[in-house]
């Protein structure tokens, strides 16, 4: 599954380069629905999705629904892991 998400991430980047922003936003939404794999890249996906809706798709209403709650949780886990590595 992690490899599939990496492929979807690469596909979303390619779609952005091809200026197919609506399809890229759909891919980022699909990737953000899962909460098991690639937790460390969720923040990047949220940022890209917000950028797509705000600037490229001119859909300011959808930017408000982006919730960073899941990202903060995974960020806390990442910080704990880094601290554990530093304490070794």
JOSUL-V225514 format. One record per backbone hydrogen bond with DSSP energy under -1.0 kcal/mol. CO is the residue of the C=O (numbers start at 1). NH is the residue of the N-H. If there is no record, write none. Layout:
BEGIN
CO|NH + CO|NH
END
This chain:
BEGIN
1|5 + 2|6 + 3|7 + 4|8 + 5|9 + 6|10 + 7|11 + 8|12 + 9|13 + 10|14 + 11|15 + 12|16 + 13|17 + 14|18 + 15|20 + 16|19 + 20|24 + 21|25 + 22|26 + 23|27 + 24|28 + 25|29 + 26|30 + 27|31 + 28|32 + 38|41 + 39|42 + 41|45 + 42|46 + 43|47 + 44|48 + 45|49 + 46|50 + 47|51 + 48|52 + 49|53 + 50|54 + 51|55 + 51|56 + 52|57 + 53|59 + 63|66 + 68|72 + 69|73 + 70|74 + 71|75 + 72|76 + 73|77 + 74|78 + 75|79 + 76|80 + 77|81 + 78|82 + 79|83 + 80|84 + 81|85 + 82|86 + 83|87
END
